[in-house]
Amino acid sequence: MTATTTRMVRPSTGATTRRRSTWWPDAIGATAVFSLLIVVALWVHGRGLQDLGGLWTGATSLGRLTGLVSSDLLLIQVLLMARVPWIERTYGQDRLARWHRLAGFTSFNLMLAHIVLITLGYAGTGHASVIREAWDLVTTYPGMLLATAGTAALVMVVVTSVRAARRRLRYESWHLLHLYAYLGAGLALPHQLWTGADFISSKLSALYWWTAYILCAGAVVVFRLGVPLWRSTRHGLRVAAVVAEAPGVHSVYLRGRDLHRLPARAGQFFMWRFLSGPGWTRAHPYSLSAAPRPDLLRITVKSLGDDSSQVAALRPGTKVLIEGPYGHLTGDRRSTRRVTMIASGVGITPLRALLEELPYASGEATLLYRARSDADLVFRGELEQLAASRGVRVMYLLGPRGRDGSWLPAGWGHDAKALRHLVPDIARQDVFVCGPDAWMEAVRNAAVGARVPEDQIHLERFSW
């Protein structure tokens, strides 16, 4: 089917753009790299290089190095997902999740190397069998039983994080298992304190590691526990109403106290817990589907067969716990006057909120909305109103799925050419995208093919 266009114009104030700070990402990244350099420098200071001269002392020394780097990466991994506001706003949760995954697997592999090298080094130095030495390490060295339990917890987390395993797990189950990473990190600490050469022999090393552990633990306590509990208590959010928007799609309206003090922006999401019965401990990421108001928030949820299907049954007055706001799909990322929003299905939610909040003149905003049929469109009435009141150019791309790897319905041609046909000056606009991961990647490729600069393409993934 061809695109359907709705366009009505009304004078509007001129749009403003904001330039994003460019030094924060470099500073945060440099800090992470610097921490690894410090770890290596402390290992060198502790005669790490000299010990490489012997076979078994060399194995032990490399075991120390791999263990130290593994521990540092584990702390970086924890810090990446601690919801520290300035880190989260700088990179966005999707990028942090990818780095968290990379740091996690690298840390795990180095931890395995640490275990093997230390065991071999100690066994060779003491002229003992590897099996006997491994048993003695676990049963006689202070803190090693706890470290073994922590390693088992980390093994479980890593195994369930492999893509093949994740596909077999519900999000709720995976998330619960993933929390054991904190337990694994905590159980590994005592053996470093009691038997780690770098803790025992060097005050400088001990100072670094104590500081690193305290900072990471503090970040988790403050930003994963303290701030969410404080905001949930302060604002006292409750369900005000639940409204059907489309087949299997419902909006939840929420009211609370002093919502004007909640630092939420259109395009962001919260982690939501509805205190309506079993399953309330499991949080789910839902984007705001309307610009936040001093007296009202709104999210819109599609039933996918998990806890999201229970949203439709929420009753007015249900208490709500929140974590957030999170996400960097906001107006702060905008760098041009003209904007194009490209949505698929329920991915319209953050983009509809952005269209409401962003400043732009009539004719400076375009929405391309992909859906299978007219019945699957969400917020059609509200989008028509935005077209009428603010001059948004709305185009519905309806029809069955097109060829593999295309973001367009069947019957369209080349993706990039079609995008340039729909929005001729797309290369001079900011492009905001939201929808399924594979579909967003197809849109990104089409936008790059249409010569949109990479830093003008904004999307955020919610995959786990």
SELUM-359902 format. One line per 2 residues: number of its first residue (from 1); their letters; for each residue x, y, z of C-alpha. Coordinates in Angstrom, 3 decimals. Layout:
% SELUM-359902
NUM> A> X,Y,Z  ...
This chain:
% SELUM-359902
1> MT> 0.000,0.000,0.000  1.136,3.521,-0.556
3> AT> 1.676,5.934,2.282  -1.250,7.888,3.659
5> TT> -0.462,11.518,4.441  -2.124,13.840,6.930
7> RM> -1.000,17.426,7.013  -2.528,20.591,8.399
9> VR> -0.523,23.707,9.167  -0.671,26.223,11.968
11> PS> 1.898,28.932,12.756  4.272,27.897,15.505
13> TG> 7.288,29.258,17.310  10.706,28.572,15.828
15> AT> 12.502,25.414,16.839  15.572,25.476,18.994
17> TR> 18.348,22.953,18.977  20.689,21.792,21.705
19> RR> 24.275,20.737,21.282  25.317,17.741,23.287
21> ST> 28.404,17.812,25.432  31.221,15.934,23.732
23> WW> 33.723,15.600,26.593  31.661,13.489,29.010
25> PD> 31.819,10.270,26.942  35.567,10.615,26.477
27> AI> 36.125,11.356,30.175  34.075,8.377,31.359
29> GA> 35.699,6.028,28.843  39.167,7.292,29.778
31> TA> 38.428,6.643,33.450  37.545,3.013,32.724
33> VF> 40.718,2.509,30.673  42.793,4.301,33.337
35> SL> 41.521,1.916,36.003  42.825,-1.037,33.983
37> LI> 46.192,0.707,33.556  46.363,1.257,37.308
39> VV> 45.749,-2.446,37.907  48.562,-3.408,35.527
41> AL> 50.872,-0.791,37.077  50.197,-2.137,40.570
43> WV> 50.952,-5.651,39.333  54.254,-4.437,37.893
45> HG> 55.001,-2.624,41.173  54.410,-5.912,42.992
47> RG> 57.232,-7.645,41.036  54.849,-9.049,38.460
49> LQ> 57.344,-8.693,35.606  60.278,-10.110,37.569
51> DL> 58.289,-13.196,38.513  57.772,-14.007,34.837
53> GG> 61.365,-15.228,34.721  60.488,-18.641,36.132
55> LW> 58.053,-21.186,34.730  55.890,-21.696,37.798
57> TG> 56.403,-18.263,39.299  55.514,-16.891,35.858
59> AT> 52.287,-18.871,35.816  51.435,-17.585,39.276
61> SL> 52.266,-14.017,38.274  50.084,-14.214,35.152
63> GR> 47.385,-15.736,37.334  47.580,-12.699,39.596
65> LT> 47.366,-10.346,36.601  44.390,-12.105,34.993
67> GL> 42.610,-12.187,38.352  43.203,-8.492,38.980
69> VS> 42.081,-7.424,35.499  39.073,-9.752,35.774
71> SD> 38.109,-8.142,39.089  38.480,-4.646,37.665
73> LL> 36.320,-5.522,34.650  33.753,-7.062,36.986
75> LI> 33.551,-3.789,38.892  33.297,-1.819,35.636
77> QV> 30.539,-4.209,34.558  28.622,-3.557,37.775
79> LL> 29.128,0.197,37.483  27.869,0.244,33.886
81> MA> 24.478,-1.077,35.002  24.294,0.722,38.352
83> RV> 22.027,3.382,36.767  24.456,6.196,37.613
85> PW> 22.583,9.167,36.082  25.429,10.961,34.297
87> IE> 26.759,7.681,32.864  23.302,6.517,31.790
89> RT> 22.401,9.851,30.178  25.732,10.000,28.357
91> YG> 25.571,6.601,26.673  22.006,5.290,27.008
93> QD> 20.988,1.907,28.379  21.293,0.057,25.067
95> RL> 24.979,0.930,24.625  25.733,0.353,28.308
97> AR> 24.076,-3.066,28.087  26.313,-4.033,25.144
99> WH> 29.442,-2.917,26.988  28.223,-4.643,30.148
101> RL> 27.901,-7.867,28.183  31.363,-7.500,26.604
103> AG> 33.009,-6.658,29.936  31.179,-9.541,31.585
105> FT> 32.307,-12.234,29.149  35.869,-10.868,29.102
107> SF> 35.969,-10.780,32.902  34.644,-14.349,33.084
109> NL> 37.244,-15.685,30.652  40.040,-13.948,32.553
111> ML> 38.666,-15.371,35.807  38.901,-18.896,34.359
113> AH> 42.472,-18.162,33.236  43.230,-16.881,36.759
115> IV> 41.980,-20.095,38.345  43.955,-22.335,35.962
117> LI> 47.202,-20.329,36.117  47.206,-19.917,39.901
119> TL> 46.526,-23.629,40.387  49.276,-24.629,37.950
121> GY> 51.724,-22.132,39.441  51.130,-23.219,43.021
123> AG> 51.206,-26.906,42.076  54.475,-26.522,40.168
125> TG> 56.142,-24.510,42.924  55.092,-26.996,45.605
127> HA> 55.745,-30.084,43.455  52.170,-31.253,43.996
129> SV> 49.555,-32.652,41.653  47.180,-30.156,40.082
131> IR> 44.096,-31.858,41.515  45.574,-31.979,45.033
133> EA> 46.633,-28.344,44.814  43.192,-27.268,43.616
135> WD> 41.594,-29.107,46.534  44.002,-27.534,49.031
137> LV> 43.362,-24.068,47.611  39.611,-24.430,48.005
139> TT> 39.588,-26.083,51.433  42.511,-24.505,53.287
141> YP> 42.995,-20.958,52.008  40.903,-18.270,53.770
143> GM> 37.893,-17.119,51.750  38.317,-19.693,48.992
145> LL> 35.123,-21.597,49.762  33.210,-18.332,49.423
147> AT> 35.100,-17.533,46.214  34.192,-20.970,44.826
149> AG> 30.525,-20.330,45.560  30.847,-16.906,43.925
151> TA> 32.447,-18.480,40.858  29.552,-20.941,40.610
153> AL> 27.093,-18.031,40.724  28.993,-16.201,37.978
155> VM> 29.108,-19.362,35.839  25.315,-19.605,36.083
157> VV> 24.934,-15.951,35.089  27.269,-16.312,32.100
159> VT> 25.663,-19.542,30.869  22.180,-18.014,30.976
161> SV> 23.484,-14.901,29.185  24.513,-16.843,26.078
163> RA> 22.065,-15.989,23.302  20.871,-19.563,22.800
165> AR> 20.055,-19.838,26.510  18.406,-16.410,26.688
167> RR> 16.012,-17.332,23.895  14.708,-20.200,26.045
169> LR> 14.140,-18.046,29.116  11.402,-15.585,29.942
171> YE> 12.671,-12.099,30.647  11.519,-12.376,34.281
173> SW> 13.482,-15.609,34.847  16.597,-14.278,33.139
175> HL> 16.492,-11.061,35.152  16.191,-12.953,38.445
177> LH> 19.119,-15.241,37.588  21.187,-12.259,36.467
179> LY> 20.987,-10.732,39.938  23.259,-13.527,41.164
181> AY> 26.131,-11.598,39.547  26.051,-9.282,42.565
183> LG> 26.270,-12.316,44.856  29.189,-13.698,42.856
185> AG> 31.099,-10.421,43.046  30.428,-10.119,46.766
187> LA> 31.565,-13.659,47.570  34.800,-13.177,45.632
189> LP> 35.879,-10.204,47.763  36.919,-12.014,50.998
191> HQ> 39.559,-14.217,49.351  41.181,-11.113,47.847
193> LW> 41.252,-9.448,51.251  42.649,-12.462,53.105
195> TG> 44.970,-14.145,50.606  45.516,-11.748,47.701
197> AD> 49.182,-10.771,47.461  48.279,-7.298,46.191
199> FI> 46.078,-6.646,49.217  48.488,-8.025,51.793
201> SS> 51.832,-6.671,50.565  50.955,-3.258,49.143
203> KL> 49.096,-0.468,50.928  48.733,1.341,47.615
205> SA> 47.015,-1.654,46.024  44.804,-2.166,49.058
207> LY> 43.784,1.508,48.913  42.884,1.244,45.221
209> WW> 40.828,-1.919,45.580  39.017,-0.817,48.723
211> TA> 38.145,2.461,47.003  36.946,0.675,43.845
213> YI> 34.804,-1.811,45.771  33.287,0.865,48.002
215> LC> 32.479,3.146,45.040  30.797,0.336,43.092
217> AG> 28.884,-0.967,46.101  27.836,2.592,46.934
219> AV> 26.644,3.204,43.367  24.480,0.069,43.459
221> VV> 23.025,0.891,46.883  22.334,4.532,46.036
223> FR> 21.159,4.356,42.411  19.645,0.859,42.161
225> LG> 17.985,0.867,45.588  18.020,4.225,47.351
227> VP> 16.964,6.629,44.601  14.134,4.380,43.254
229> LW> 12.732,3.837,46.761  12.972,7.550,47.542
231> RS> 11.258,8.578,44.289  8.565,5.939,44.613
233> TR> 7.808,7.090,48.162  8.006,10.781,47.387
235> HG> 5.783,10.771,44.317  3.326,8.056,45.418
237> LR> 2.310,7.025,41.913  -0.987,5.198,41.495
239> VA> -2.894,3.933,38.486  -5.580,6.454,37.539
241> AV> -7.055,4.675,34.509  -6.373,1.989,31.896
243> VA> -7.532,2.692,28.338  -7.528,0.377,25.308
245> EA> -5.699,1.948,22.353  -5.595,-0.895,19.792
247> PG> -5.939,-4.700,19.828  -3.731,-5.894,22.698
249> VH> -2.443,-2.364,23.437  -3.413,-0.415,26.559
251> SV> -2.422,2.942,28.012  -1.967,3.345,31.743
253> YL> -2.542,6.815,33.200  -0.724,7.492,36.475
255> RG> -1.093,10.256,39.013  1.095,11.181,41.972
257> RD> 2.583,13.951,44.078  4.986,16.630,42.852
259> LH> 5.484,15.018,39.467  6.946,18.298,38.215
261> RL> 9.993,17.450,40.352  10.472,14.104,38.626
263> PA> 13.312,14.651,36.090  11.497,12.888,33.246
265> RA> 11.631,13.816,29.572  9.659,12.693,26.556
267> GQ> 11.418,9.713,24.969  12.556,8.240,28.284
269> FF> 11.404,5.101,30.038  10.987,3.845,33.588
271> MW> 11.242,0.414,35.140  7.728,-0.224,36.477
273> RF> 6.468,-2.464,39.277  2.700,-2.591,39.756
275> LS> 1.746,-3.700,43.276  -1.242,-5.683,42.062
277> GP> -0.336,-9.208,43.153  2.178,-11.937,42.286
279> GW> 5.016,-10.817,40.054  5.238,-7.278,41.448
281> TR> 8.948,-7.769,42.216  9.742,-8.003,38.490
283> AH> 10.333,-4.636,36.853  9.612,-3.939,33.173
285> PY> 10.832,-1.102,30.932  7.971,0.946,29.458
287> SL> 8.416,4.288,27.713  6.362,7.373,28.414
289> SA> 3.835,7.677,25.607  2.980,11.307,26.342
291> AP> 5.097,14.228,27.452  5.229,14.189,31.280
293> RP> 2.855,16.608,32.971  3.005,18.024,36.514
295> DL> -0.068,15.946,37.422  0.041,12.969,35.045
297> LR> 2.239,10.331,33.406  1.217,7.873,30.723
299> IT> 2.713,4.644,29.424  1.376,2.385,26.679
301> VK> 1.965,-1.360,26.745  1.451,-4.126,24.217
303> SL> 0.484,-7.537,25.614  3.195,-9.994,24.643
305> GD> 2.220,-12.977,26.771  4.451,-12.211,29.781
307> DS> 3.711,-9.857,32.681  2.776,-7.181,30.123
309> SQ> -0.526,-9.005,29.548  -1.537,-8.183,33.125
311> VA> -1.417,-4.442,32.485  -4.892,-4.465,30.938
313> AL> -6.326,-5.788,34.230  -4.794,-3.100,36.463
315> RP> -7.310,-1.362,38.681  -7.421,2.358,39.493
317> GT> -5.659,3.022,42.769  -2.990,0.350,42.277
319> KV> 0.297,1.521,43.800  3.333,1.722,41.561
321> LI> 7.084,1.543,42.232  9.426,3.169,39.714
323> EG> 13.077,3.193,38.736  14.194,5.953,36.450
325> PY> 13.788,7.898,34.311  16.287,6.245,31.970
327> GH> 17.169,6.554,28.312  18.746,9.144,26.053
329> LT> 16.189,9.175,23.213  15.343,12.762,24.127
331> GD> 15.345,16.196,22.586  18.856,16.763,23.948
333> RR> 20.179,14.642,21.102  18.659,16.879,18.466
335> ST> 21.082,18.975,16.397  18.969,20.212,13.437
337> RR> 15.775,22.209,13.057  13.875,19.546,11.126
339> VT> 13.130,16.103,12.551  11.755,12.831,11.212
341> MI> 10.272,10.192,13.518  10.121,6.620,12.203
343> AS> 8.081,4.134,14.251  6.827,0.578,13.954
345> GV> 3.923,-0.791,15.989  4.002,0.090,19.661
347> GI> 7.372,1.766,19.042  5.283,4.863,18.410
349> TP> 5.091,5.465,22.190  8.304,7.463,22.863
351> LR> 8.118,9.187,19.461  4.559,10.357,20.055
353> AL> 5.761,11.870,23.366  8.668,13.564,21.570
355> LE> 6.342,15.040,18.951  4.368,16.579,21.778
357> EL> 7.357,17.986,23.682  9.866,19.058,21.014
359> PY> 9.844,22.632,19.748  9.446,22.888,15.967
361> AS> 7.655,25.075,13.459  4.810,23.888,11.276
363> GE> 6.134,21.559,8.589  9.451,20.890,10.361
365> AT> 8.432,17.498,11.820  7.575,14.308,9.925
367> LL> 6.284,10.999,11.262  6.574,7.762,9.276
369> YR> 4.470,5.129,11.039  4.758,1.501,9.940
371> AR> 1.914,-0.896,10.800  0.349,-3.981,9.270
373> SD> -3.150,-2.518,9.026  -5.202,0.495,9.989
375> AD> -6.479,-1.391,13.050  -2.921,-1.776,14.355
377> LV> -2.255,1.968,14.450  -1.902,3.320,17.989
379> FR> -2.808,6.938,18.839  -4.202,7.665,15.397
381> GE> -6.573,10.278,16.793  -3.786,11.965,18.750
383> LE> -1.485,11.946,15.730  -4.194,13.556,13.604
385> QL> -4.542,16.197,16.297  -0.783,16.866,16.255
387> AA> -0.984,17.196,12.486  -3.767,19.727,12.834
389> SR> -2.426,21.738,15.764  1.335,21.680,15.139
391> GV> 1.730,20.945,11.453  3.276,17.485,11.803
393> RV> 3.455,15.631,8.488  2.094,12.167,9.309
395> MY> 2.528,9.271,6.877  1.166,5.766,7.561
397> LL> 3.052,2.922,5.888  0.504,0.120,5.948
399> GP> 0.617,-3.399,4.591  2.116,-6.854,5.162
401> RG> 5.801,-7.360,5.782  7.983,-6.675,2.773
403> RD> 11.097,-8.476,1.669  13.549,-9.783,4.266
405> GS> 15.620,-7.051,5.860  13.352,-4.219,4.715
407> WL> 11.670,-1.748,7.043  8.937,-1.039,4.484
409> PA> 5.701,-2.870,3.659  5.487,-5.153,0.625
411> GW> 5.462,-3.359,-2.709  8.117,-0.766,-1.984
413> GH> 11.465,-0.603,-3.705  14.945,0.145,-2.425
415> DA> 14.882,1.151,1.258  17.153,4.196,1.054
417> KA> 15.553,5.496,-2.154  12.105,5.083,-0.630
419> LR> 13.209,7.031,2.440  14.528,9.863,0.268
421> HL> 11.247,9.806,-1.681  9.189,10.058,1.509
423> VP> 11.420,12.731,3.093  13.500,14.396,0.333
425> DI> 15.710,16.407,2.724  16.190,13.553,5.180
427> AR> 19.991,13.996,5.112  19.601,17.410,6.789
429> QD> 17.344,16.179,9.575  17.588,14.388,12.892
431> VF> 16.022,10.924,12.632  14.472,9.290,15.712
433> VC> 13.650,5.572,15.382  11.765,3.140,17.612
435> GP> 10.486,-0.386,16.944  11.731,-3.990,16.983
437> DA> 15.526,-4.331,17.000  15.923,-5.877,13.530
439> WM> 13.508,-3.351,12.057  15.371,-0.427,13.650
441> EA> 18.624,-1.726,12.198  16.993,-1.793,8.743
443> VR> 15.859,1.815,9.214  19.325,2.837,10.362
445> NA> 20.874,1.232,7.279  18.363,2.977,5.037
447> AV> 19.069,6.327,6.707  22.824,5.855,6.282
449> GA> 22.161,4.927,2.643  20.171,8.145,2.327
451> RV> 23.269,10.012,3.572  21.996,10.885,7.015
453> PE> 25.056,11.437,9.265  25.428,8.760,11.935
455> DQ> 25.240,11.306,14.756  21.818,12.435,13.490
457> IH> 20.307,8.931,13.780  18.895,8.296,17.259
459> LE> 17.542,4.981,18.495  17.559,2.968,21.681
461> RF> 17.260,-0.805,21.993  15.424,-2.584,24.783
463> SW> 16.659,-6.106,24.046  18.065,-8.066,26.957
